[in-house]
């Protein structure tokens, strides 16, 4: 694949920093709007006039954030979105107008050197103080995910997608990887395999921690929102994975330590708690899975599947599914153990009663 040097090529657009924090089990959006008087997010625009669209089941509530100032002096404007399944999403933006070399250096520095989650945590905490009454079972510790989107609205020469890939494919791969070194052709091809386009002049190249978009501001809305949603899904499944891991470790320890009849009664209480966790995970998973709907828009659905695959949503979802199956089998085992113990106690009680009756019977005959 050729990569024709063109030192005068400039790009105009912006760099977006997506930050997700898992802060609570749920957020009451109606209560939240009353507290902060914020707006709800607009439905993403369509790439095409087909009779289909992407819509949120419960659109997130949005409010502006204070400016984030990095150590380098860069000032990022942002907003925060509150999702009803307990995730807050922060989006910071920095306008960009320069050449490929500067964009590649910026990508490398922001991907590997800047801890955006640490920089934004205090800002998010201050925002959540106002929204505290709308949080359902807030968490003491937050999981977080970050993702970068390099969005080029204009590229000098107005190349088509095929021209852009041919002329600047290697540079796009460097931006997505956050690497200033010259990548091998195999690595470039690996990055560019994860690309998708609808028209001849729009492009999305999606990596595991960054993406490159070439599209108008309106046309890129769907891709940006779906990348944001995919990362929030990853965050939720990470939470479920940790929750199930802790619960399974607790139950395994109890099963290993529990011997004797009375220990089985402790297993019964633990089985009830485990079943409650399973129900909570099932409810929360369904809640987050159904947060966004694809109605006849097959391109948006394909774009989401690609984004979810690259950031790792299916992998974590498989982990959670396997642990749910393990927990269900463990729950059935614990219930069976309890039922056997209870049957033994009932049988023992009947025997004791019979022995007592026989004692009194023979005692009466003897005296």
Secondary structure as GFF3:
##gff-version 3
##sequence-region A 1 367
A	DSSP	beta_strand	10	27	.	.	.	ID=ss1
A	DSSP	alpha_helix	29	36	.	.	.	ID=ss2
A	DSSP	beta_strand	39	40	.	.	.	ID=ss3
A	DSSP	beta_strand	53	56	.	.	.	ID=ss4
A	DSSP	beta_strand	61	69	.	.	.	ID=ss5
A	DSSP	beta_strand	75	82	.	.	.	ID=ss6
A	DSSP	beta_strand	87	99	.	.	.	ID=ss7
A	DSSP	alpha_helix	100	112	.	.	.	ID=ss8
A	DSSP	alpha_helix	116	130	.	.	.	ID=ss9
A	DSSP	three_ten_helix	132	134	.	.	.	ID=ss10
A	DSSP	beta_strand	135	155	.	.	.	ID=ss11
A	DSSP	alpha_helix	161	177	.	.	.	ID=ss12
A	DSSP	alpha_helix	185	192	.	.	.	ID=ss13
A	DSSP	beta_strand	195	196	.	.	.	ID=ss14
A	DSSP	beta_strand	203	206	.	.	.	ID=ss15
A	DSSP	beta_strand	210	214	.	.	.	ID=ss16
A	DSSP	alpha_helix	221	257	.	.	.	ID=ss17
A	DSSP	alpha_helix	261	289	.	.	.	ID=ss18
A	DSSP	beta_strand	292	295	.	.	.	ID=ss19
A	DSSP	alpha_helix	298	311	.	.	.	ID=ss20
A	DSSP	alpha_helix	313	366	.	.	.	ID=ss21
###
